[in-house]
Amino acid sequence: MLEETIFDIAICGAGPAGSTCALALKNSGLKVIMIDKAVFPRDKICGDAVSSVTKRVLRQIHPDYEQELLQFESKAYITQAKLYSPRFESLEIAFSKTGHCIKRIEFDNWLYNLAIRENKELIVKMGSAIKDVTKEKDFTVQLDSGEQIKSKMLIACDGAHSVAAKKIAKIKVDRKHYSGAVRQYYSGVSGLSGKALEVYFLKDFLPGYFWIFPLPNNQANVGFGMLSDTIAKQKIDLKKSLHHIIHQIPEVAERFKNATALEDVKGFGLPLGSKKYKIAGEQYMLCGDAAALIDPFSGEGIETAMESGKFAAEQALKCFQANNFSEAFMQEYEQRVYRKMWPNFRNHYWLQKILGDRKWLINGLIRFGNIPFINKQIPKVFY
Ligand SMILES: Cc1cc2nc3c(=O)[nH]c(=O)nc-3n(C[C@H](O)[C@H](O)[C@H](O)COP(=O)(O)OP(=O)(O)OC[C@H]3O[C@@H](n4cnc5c(N)ncnc54)[C@H](O)[C@@H]3O)c2cc1C
């Protein structure tokens, strides 16, 4: 059946980028298929920090969607970050807008179900991995089930290990612009405020950070990440390092005395937005992690995945209206993404470089930040 149909658009991946793209294509009249190797609900290794920008993206598609997210029960309300220096002095910084921590298994499933509920024409193909993508006049997406899906346009939202990005856009991992991170869910970590993203810059684990992010029901998302270049050069084992941090660093271990690990440590890669790639070409666009759109300092990529998914949907509508799928026309998408996101990526890349492993600088900045009258509010650049 699928083999005989030529779809207008194949969205590869149903995470935040793919589901937002499918949602923004509702009522388009286009024949759209969304493919994912997983069957939802599925987990995604993440810090689960869902910034306030995601609400803005949903609101722009339809104000009701933001309201639905606000009614989502299982979430923490995040109003501040608490930064710890290598000396364990802390600095609390308020966010200008409230964000959330929501387990990705729940957030992504909610977004996916919103997309299939609202985009009534959307066809979904779940539980089949994309093995290969080829292009002649149209794209052919080869699934591991043996099925082939043909489409005029391809929107790659298949994450950090995107088959489509590798095959079509020839994107390769660049370790200088890539991070590795691990996550472990805990319950019973002491001292959780319930509203702060806690970030520790630890003297023996720089550049990089250890995090404790609060979740409902006295749970926490706990993790540790570093640049892949550093991991490779210093032969760092992230899983062992997380174990060491939690159990051997007294200031941290104290908080985990009565805590219970709810799972084994799990790791995944983060393609950072500190390097520009070719993310659009004739008949295709890349979004989210497939396009390497993760903030190079904070590691946040949900908001940019959703925003790029929305931009790709809007560009696709223009292409079908103008019947123009040329490389030149598709550049509008790439330019729009980088116009919006690059200033932030560039600044945060420099912040990452400047702080590096300079303990004295991080110690100094956190101490300086505590001086009264210094503004301790972070404006969100994407609003
Ligand atoms: C440890 C860690 C912590 C992080 N913490 C945060 C955080 O706190 N806040 C934040 O904003 N961001 C965080 N990020 C980044 C964030 O997880 C990603 O940027 C975000 O998930 C990108 O969304 P996406 O839709 O592009 O990709 P994904 O969420 O990865 O979705 C891709 C989808 O494609 C599917 N797929 C993959 N390959 C195939 C295939 N071959 N065939 C078919 N389907 C396929 C997958 O099943 C998946 O559903 C973190 C990342 C890591 C690794």
The ligand as an ORCA input file, in Angstrom:
! r2SCAN-3c Opt
* xyz 0 1
  C      21.977     13.478     28.003
  C      21.246     14.569     27.274
  C      20.636     15.585     28.007
  C      19.900     16.577     27.341
  N      19.230     17.502     28.101
  C      18.423     18.403     27.492
  C      17.589     19.254     28.266
  O      17.536     19.167     29.494
  N      16.821     20.170     27.606
  C      16.816     20.255     26.254
  O      16.121     21.127     25.704
  N      17.571     19.426     25.492
  C      18.351     18.489     26.065
  N      19.073     17.605     25.307
  C      18.966     17.678     23.844
  C      17.627     17.110     23.360
  O      17.442     15.801     23.876
  C      17.583     17.048     21.810
  O      18.099     18.247     21.289
  C      16.163     16.850     21.306
  O      15.680     15.588     21.681
  C      16.122     16.971     19.780
  O      14.863     16.623     19.282
  P      14.758     15.913     17.844
  O      13.307     15.773     17.552
  O      15.615     16.621     16.869
  O      15.438     14.483     18.035
  P      14.999     13.266     18.976
  O      14.312     13.751     20.171
  O      16.217     12.447     19.139
  O      13.945     12.478     18.098
  C      14.376     11.777     16.951
  C      13.377     10.680     16.639
  O      13.836      9.986     15.474
  C      13.728      8.598     15.677
  N      14.787      7.941     14.888
  C      16.112      8.001     15.078
  N      16.753      7.268     14.153
  C      15.791      6.716     13.375
  C      15.817      5.847     12.273
  N      16.954      5.351     11.772
  N      14.646      5.475     11.723
  C      13.469      5.955     12.206
  N      13.391      6.781     13.267
  C      14.538      7.164     13.832
  C      13.899      8.376     17.171
  O      13.248      7.187     17.608
  C      13.257      9.639     17.745
  O      11.917      9.438     18.095
  C      19.814     16.596     25.924
  C      20.453     15.588     25.190
  C      21.149     14.581     25.856
  C      21.792     13.489     25.047
*
